[in-house]
Amino acid sequence: MVYIRKLRVRLLVIFFFICCVVNAENQKEIALTSRIDASSFYTGVPFLYTILIDGSDIVDKPNIPEIKHIAVKLLNSKILIKYKQKGFELRYYMVPEKDGDLTIPPFEIIINRKVFMTQAHKIKVMRPESIPGLKISVELSKKQCYVAEPIEVIFTWYSALPFYGYRGVNIDLPLLNNPAFKVIQGVNDITSSSSNSIGLPVSNRRIIAKRGEVDIDGDSSEFLRFTRVLIPMKAGDFKLQPATLLTSYLTPKQPQSSKKHRRPYRPKYPSYFNNNFFDDIGNQPYQRFYITFNSPTLEVLNIPQESAPLDFYGMVGKCNVETSVKPTKMRVGDPLTLTIRVKNYSFPSAITLPPLSYSKSFSSSFLIPAKQPLGALDGHDMVFQRILRPLRTDVSEIPQMRISYFDPETGAYSATVAPPIKIEVLPAETATTFDAELSGDNKLVNKIESNPEGIRHNVSDPDKAFSNNFITFRLLFAIFAITPPFLFLIVLIVTSNYRLQRNYPIKAVAKFAARRFYRDINKVKIDKNADNESHEFEITVNKIDNIFRRYFSEKFNIQPHAHTIVDLKDILKNSGVSSQTVDKIKRIYDECSLNRYTDKNIEGVVFELKDSTVKCVKYVENRRLNA
Amino acid sequence: MKKIVTIILFVILSTALCAGSADTKLLFDEANTLFQEANDAALKDSLKSQKLYQNAALKYQYLICMNNRLTPVLLMNLGNAYYLSGDKGRALLNYYRATLIDPLDCDIQHNLNFVRSECVDEIEYSFFDKIMEKIFFFHYFSFRTRIILFGVIYSLMWLTLGTLLFKKIKHIKVTAFTLLAISLVMGFSIAITNMQLFSRIDGVITANETQAYQGDAYIYNAAFMTPLHSGTEFKLQEKRGDWYHISLADGNSCWIPSQDAELLKDF
């Protein structure tokens, strides 16, 4: 007993110790630090503001109060786990909007249901210089277009200063990352191998631009230009975010006065590397420039849906299609190459072609592999090559190739059609592996599977079409609901006697006693002309006696000839038979037995006897007596 | 005199009826011919076939509306013509109408399921509905399958009861009880479907694309980030002027212009 008590105390101490340890672990100190990369910035130049929480990952995302002259956006938040140490990181993207001394004020963060404060940060924001002759422009080829209609966007950077002096260039063109537009390369885009091409850092990617010279108001300027094809993905009025250029300029040590010297770098290397735009400035004295360009506007209209043809797949703009096929004579299953050339389209690089398998005219006659080569530009045309395999010998032509398009000039749908091309398909001559496997010992079995795709046939029989004599589900339900119990009832009735005989033979005998009595008694014929001496009446009385006794023996499960009227009397009285009827039965019993013991003339009795027995049995049956 | 008038009236009436019947058959044949021509043209000229399908649809519609021949077969033919002409919304609508008359027809059910699977808008069922689907999976069998299953199980139950008349074995009693329970459940499922047949959906969006709004005017903000597309089923909550207040299968509700949708009962 003492031992158990000691053990309890020890367990309590251990439990208390564990609780203390767990609590201490929970109470581990939480550290919060906030930091920025530098203390001085230029207006419009984004910087990162990071909050690091050490010791907990249960953080309610703070609502940062509006900071005057600084735009704030949450970049990401993530849980940090390092050496089993929990932590949390919040990163904000901040853009100073005004120059001068600005403060990022402290704000509350709730960590693990406790309030913590960030540190205040003072930053110095400088206004980048802007010089005449340095400008950027973003031009759209159209101010109004339709959804999916390609338009051209031209970006140009003009500079009066030579480009080789620029370092740390950062061009931001938000249009390139706008989800409302798809941006693709145009056909005439300058390639990296071109002599006047130059790599340009634009929105975190390197774009090949074309270098050139232009006179602006009598002053010679250099420019860098690149174009892109813009495909609007949705309708609406778009005011495109302004493009910005932030760059540093390092004044060349030797002033380059002549035009010859203003272009010192020739493309000795690929254009990706033939400039200083991606270089760091280092510790050299430099000027910082920042320019922005007014945002262009674009109105994107919806394509009218009402009259769109069934095969319209979203192409906007006029074009022409031509097809050619090679070879024109082949065997079933042999490949043929269908060349589809889309011509006279303003922006061929924007052309896509839906899979030919979408067209029933192709898919019903040809096997079309799912993977097909992409389209290729050939001059100003887009060329698609498709491999087809004819399925049957009765395929006599490549179906017409039709491209539906919406014409923005007329504002209506139209289509260009390449006519069908005749081909000759011969039966397959050589046995393929598949053919071989269809015969022999290990022959393949064609497992038929139903195809859930597609709609089922029309009904063309007017009798069926106008008939309302179908099996309604209610009728079917009623049939199902009624038929089994009905059949059960029939079985129940039909087999009731059999089941009674099988399960309760005595009851069964009692039930059929009356039926047997009537049958037997009706067989008893009394001949009125019979001779009394011939014992014919005696025999008849015996018969009636037997039948009558057997009825009661069956009805009340007693021995037919071993029971007396006294035995029967009790049973009948107990069963509620009136004493008059019992007396009648007694009389019948007596009259029958009288025949055995006397030579009395019973001719007169016989006729009454039969009727009396029938009446008695009827009475007993009406009382529904059973054994 | 009366006899003569009666005879003349009878002759005129029977002639008119015969003529009407002949006209109906003629129209039906014309619609079928157009449909067949469209099928043939579909492999060569899709634009021509589209027009032919549209014409066939018009004929079927005329037969149904003007001649008051609302039969499941005609509605299915109309649905087929609409589907092949590219109007999935109206195709779905007419398959639904056909299902209301004859929910056991396999072809109608197949076409309905296929066109539903082709609809652009994917509406997620609520969590509760998903759980219900897991628990009462049998309720999501096709109507025909459930009725046949019910018939078989119910018949088996009576058969076991019949066996019990001759042999009273415990196993047979348990089997009969189990079958009774299953057939009751299936019966309930069928009864519920029967009750829901006319109330599951009220209409279908028929416009290729329609913007759903948060109120019954264009001034309200869009209800969803993307428009709704043809074939999207809905339940009608309210009709206000030219606007329908509808609820989708996921429980979201919105307003759409009435010309962009059709109701099942509007026929």
Interface residues (C-beta under 8 A of the other chain):
Chain A: Q305 A308 P309 L310 D311 S359 K360 S361 S364 S365 P399 Q400 R402 S404 A415 P420 P452 E453 G454 I455 R456 H457 N458 V459 S460 P462 K464 A465 F466 S467 N468 F470 I471 T472 F473 R474 L476 F477 I479 F480 A481 T483 P484 P485 L487 F488 V491 L492 T495 R499
Chain B: T24 K25 F28 D29 N32 F35 A42 L43 K44 D45 S46 L47 S49 Q50 R69 T71 P72 V73 L74 M76 N77 G79 N80 A81 Y83 L84 S85 G86 D102 P103 L104 D105 D107 H110 N111 N113 F114 V115 F143 R144 I147 F150 G151 Y154 S155 M157 W158 L159 L161 G162 L165 F166 G187 I190 N194 A207 N208 E209
